[in-house]
Amino acid sequence: MYAFEFHRASDIDDALKQLGADDEAQLIAGGQTLLQSLRQRLAMPSTLVDLGGLTELAGIERDGDALNIGAMTRHAEVAGAAAVHDAIPALAVLAGGIGDAQVRNMGTLGGSIANNDPAADYPAGLVGLGATVVTTEREIAADDFFTGMFETALGEHELILGVRFPVPRRAGYVKFPQPASRYVLVSVMVAETDEGVRVAVSGAGPCVFRVPEMERALAADFRPEALDGIRVDPGGLNEDLHATPEYRAHLVGVIARRAVAAALS
């Protein structure tokens, strides 16, 4: 570790002020990724601005046909909240499968999506459910929020306040985890919404993506069998010691069928 300034933000304005005062400052929410990056010197901010005391950024609330979740809400809270189980059970399943108990009790929704790790769970959840990211400056559709590997549409001094999830007619989330880390090897969120069917994939590529051919098939026939014969092109998919692009492409089809079955159950 190395020397840096640490500032515990008293409110949102204070956090933004600290960010604006130091071009090398970074926000820390749950710290599940950032602390590891600091230890390995992959990140070396001059100042850490801690959001842990901003209780106004945490919480879960049902508002008509939408579920609002604050950026500082912990994964364990999402997994256990009655409002989430009632409105979007698939989202509770997603949150309950992240990492282990320690990670779920420290990691936050906002921290996860701001980091946009290609092996994270939440990107598929947001894109698959057609969510909207609410920031200090604007509202960003999930389709436009995740822009590339570890990249998002967030501006330099823009802070995530929360995420608004439309309540779907039905949805299912299934992931194939890397056994040791429980990071996503491939995961799929399938949702039938008022605007149509959405199929979003995490883990397979550098960034979350949708599968339009699967969406069209499921719009016509919402059953796992409707996906028979649909293949995902392995070109551009991730390759590492855990899986080849071809294996990940195969898994997308397998996991998508399971996600549809989960939605139907």
Order of alpha helices (4+ residues) and beta strands (2+ residues): beta-alpha-beta-alpha-beta-beta-beta-alpha-alpha-alpha-alpha-alpha-alpha-beta-beta-alpha-beta-beta-beta-beta-beta-beta-beta-alpha-alpha
